[in-house]
């Protein structure tokens, strides 16, 4: 059962700078008063009543907290404390300061498959631990794969954001259509019973992107992306996979399988010859193969741009929604304040949207049309 402390977080922690923001959450650095240790405080706005559209439903947080309190693994973010007041819940989490794995890789000039495999191995070890506890993450994507400290000689992977995670119980049939379109498995979009195999599909997509700089099913729209997933429309185009080993392609093919029962498990992935080569020939193949860095950098830049675009759009929607809640049933767009984002911080109504990897002045109008679009670094 999830444990929430009905105490004031500021009695135990000093609240520091903003590290990032989401729809109804803000992450700040906090310092434990008793030890001086720094942590990440995730401040989550809670709905005041069932009719409200502002904030998160408390019950939806309970499972996330329960899961995080139950798992301890080097590749999974640690939850230390949970505080609750009438208006918000505060999660005290391990401070993961190394940024996203994909951002770290995009800074490199070149990367061998053997180096990328070391990261994939850590992801699979964390995921395998979750699955051994009958827990599925259900939101695996680049934004949720972080580094503890990118300056370390061998950076440590941390899986974060368990908001969509689910713990399976004996005899339970679980369905959900939540997730990011380009990473969700066919059974999710078809509203079929789910299992931990849904995470393994996401691993296949992430590996494909990592090696080529392409998303296997990405369409011009979410609808097109979902259609591509439905018909298994993907290929290993020569111009993007010319430097990729046959073992890596085999690894992906054994994950991007429509029948969830035929996909490799996390344990099986760790024994696959691409991850754990058996012969010298297999080792040599990995060391000769490399990531398509030119295309990967382009993919990551587009991804960061889209994240900043979506964040500013959502901030603007929140401003308008807040005005509606104040009593204006049909606000005049010309009277609705714009959400102004200056170097990643929304000024209007304190809706902040700090975004790492983006260095630009963003200015959004009340009609949600961009006047100036963000540029990635």
N, C-alpha and C positions, 0 to 999 in steps of 0.2 A: 504494500500500500504506500502511495506517495506521501511523503512527510513535508508539510509546509510549516514554517515557524511564524507564529503571529506576533512578530517583533519588528522593531524599526531597524532596517538594514544599516542606517547611519550610526547606530549605537556600536556596531561591530566593524564597519568599514568606512574609510574616507572615500568620498566620491570624486573621481578625477575626470580626465578629458573624455570627450566622445570619440569612440573608435568606429562607429558605424550605426546605421539606422535601417529599419525596415518599415513595413506597413503600420504595425502597431507595436513596434519594439525599438528600443535604443540600447546600444551596447556602449558601456563606459568602462574605462579602467578604474578599478577600485583597489585600495590598499588596506589590508587587514590590520586593524589597530593593535592587536595583541602581538603579532609577529613581524609586521612590516612587509609581508609578502604581497605582491601584486597579483590580482585576479581580474577576470572580465565579468562585469555585472551586466546581465541582460534584463532590462527593465521592460516588462510587458504590460500594456494597458489591458485591463479587464472590463468586459461589458458590465454596466451598472445594473441592467435588467435584461430580461429575455427579448424585449422589444427593440433594444438598442442595436444599431449596426456598427457602432464605434467600439473597437476593442475586440479582444479574444474571449471566447467562451472558456470559463475556468475549467470545465470538465475536459476540454480538449487538451489542456496543459497537463492534466493529471497523469495520462499515460506516458507522455514525454518525460515527465519528472520521474515516474516510477521506473521507466526503462533506464534512464541515466543513473539513477540511484542503485540499480541492480548490476551495472556493468563496470568493470575496471579492467582496462587493457591499454597497453602502451600506444596503440594506434586509434584510440577512441577518446574524445575530449572528456575530461573529468568534471563531474558536478560536485561541488563542495557543500553548498548550502542553498536553501530555498526560503525566501521570506515572503510574507503575504500581508497586504493591507487591503482596505476596501476597494481601492482604485487600481492596484497593480500587484503583480507578482514579480519578484526579483530572483533570478537564477545567478548564483555565484559559480562561475565556470573557470576552468583552467585558462590562463591567458595564452592564446595561440598567436604569436606575434610574427610568424614568418611569412604570412600572406598565403595566397592560393598557389597550389602546386603548378598550375598551368602558367601563372604569371612568372614563377621562378624559372620554369623551363624556357619560356619565351625570351628571357634575358640572355640565354646562351647562344653562342654562335653555331655550335653543333652538339649533337647528342647521339651516342651510340645506343642501339637497342638494349645492350647489356646494362647500360646506365638507367634507361627507362624502366627496365624490368625490376630493378631494385625498389623503385617506387611502387610499381604494380604489386610486388610481393607484399609490401607493407599494407597496402589497401586490402589485399586478399586475406591477410592474416587478421586484420581487424574485423573484416566482414565475416570470416570463418568463425571467429569467436562469437559474434552476434548470432549467427545462424545456429551455432551449437546451443544457444540459449532460446532457440525458437523465436528469435527477433529478426524482423526484416526492416531495413532502413527505409526503402521505398522513395528516396529522394536523392539518389546518388547522381551527382553531376559535378563539374569542375569547381563550382562555387563552394561545394561542401567538402572538398578535399584540401586540407590546409597543411602548412608546415609549422612545427613548433618554433623553429629558429632556422631561417634560411642561411645564416652565416656558419652554422655548424658544418664540420667536415662531411658528415653523413646525416643530412636533414631527416628529421622524424616526421612521418605522416600522421595527421590527426583527422579522423572523420568527425564532422560536426553536423549540427542541425537535425535533431531527431523529431521534428514537428509532425512528420508523416509516418514515423516508425510505428510498427505494430508487433505486439507479442502474441503468438499463436497459442491457443489452448487446445487440448485434446478434443477432437470431434468438431471443432469450430470451422465454419465456412465463412471466409472473410472476403468482402469485395470493396473496392474503392476505385474511383476514377480520377483521383488526385495525382499530380505530378507534372513535370515539365515535358511537353510533347515529344521533343526529339530524343528523350532518354527513357520513356515509359515502354513497357513490354506490351505485346499484343493483347494479353489477357486483361491488362488494365483498361485499355481503350474499349475492349469488348464487354467490360463489366462481368468478367468471369471470376470464379474463385481464385484467390491469389495464394502464393507461397513465397518462400525465400528465393525461389528461382527468378522472381521479378528483378531482384538485385543483380543477378548474374547477367541478365540481358543488358542492364545498364553498364555493367563492366565491359561487355562486348562493344557497346557504343563508345565508351570512353577510350578504350584501347584503340579502336579504329581511328578516332579523332587524333589521339596522341601520335600515332604513327604517320598519319597522312595530312593532317590539317584540314580534313573534311569531315562533316557529319554525315553518316551513312544514309540517313533517311530525310535529311533536312529539305523541306520544300519552300516555296515562296510564301506560303501561309501555313498556319497550324493545321488546317484541314488537309492540305496537300501532304504535309509531313505524316499525319495519321494514316492517310491513304497509302503512302509508301511503306509504312510499317505493316499495314494490313496485308499487302501483297508481297511483302519481303523484297522490295525493290532496292537492292544495293549491289554494288560490284567493287572489285579491286582494280580500278582504272590504272593502266600502266604508267601514265604520267605522274601519278601521285604515289604509287607503291613500287616504283622501280628499285628503291633502296631497301625494301622490306623483305625480310626472310620468309621462306615458305612456312616455317614453324609458327611465325607470328600470325600469318593468315589463317593457318589451321586453328590456332587458339581462338581467334575471333569467330570463325565459322562454327565452332563447337559451343559458342555462347549465343550467337544470333540465330537461334533455332526457335521456330514458332511454337512447337510443342514444349511446354515448360518442363516436362518430365525428361526430355532428351538433352537438356542443357547440362553442361558441366557444373558441378557444385564448386564452392570455394576451395574445398579440400582437394578436389580433382584438378582444379586450376593450378594449385601449388605443386602438383606432381607432373603437370604437363611439361614436355621437353623444352618448350620455350622459356618456362620459368625455372625448371630444374633439369638442365641438359644431362643426358646419360653418357653420351660419347664425346670424344674430343672433336669430332666433326661437327656436332651440334653446337658446341661451345664456339668453334671457329666461325660458324655461320652467324651467330649472334654478334660476334665481335666485328664482323665485316659489314653488318647491316646497320643502318642509321635512320634517324627520324628525318622526315621531310620538313626541315626547320623553316625554310622560306614560306611554305604554305601554312605551317603551324602558327607562325607569327601573325600571318594575315587573319587566320581564324580567330586567334585570341584577341586581336584588335577589334574585330567585328563583334565578338562576344561582349567585350567590355563596353563598346559603344551602345549595344542593345541594352545592357544592364543599366547604364546611366539614363538612357532614353526612357526605359520602363519605370525607373525610380522617380524621375521628375514627373512623368505622367501621373503616377500614383499619388505623389505628393499633391499635385494640383487637384486631383479628384478628392483627396482628403480635405483640402481647404474648402472645396465646394460643398462637400457633405457636412462639414462642421457648420457652415453658414445655414444650410437647410435645417440642421438641428436647432439652430438659434431662432428659427421661426419663419424664415423666408421659404415659402413653398415652391416658388418658381423664380429663382434669382435671375436678374438680367445679366447676361454674360459680360456686358460692359461694366457692370458694377461689382463683379466678382474679382477680388484681388488676384493678381498673378502669383504663381509660385516661383520665386526668383532663386536660382541656385548659383551661388558664387563660389567657385573653386570647391564644389562638392557640398556646400552647406546651404540648405533652403532657409531663406531669411523670413519669409512671410509665415506667420502663425507658428513659428518654431518647429516646422516640419523639416527636420534636418535629413539630408540624404548623402552622407559622406560616402564616396566611392573611390576605393583604391585603384590606381592605374589610370585615372582620368584627370587630366589637367586642362580645364577649360572653364570659360564663363558660360553658364547655361541660363537662358532667359526664356521662360514659357509664358505664353499669354493666357488669358482667362478662357479662351476657346480651345486650349490645349494644342495650338499650332506653334511649332518652334520658330522663334525669330533667329536664334543662333544655336546651332547644333554642337554637341560635345565632340571633342577630338581626343583620341587616346594618345598616351605618351609614347 
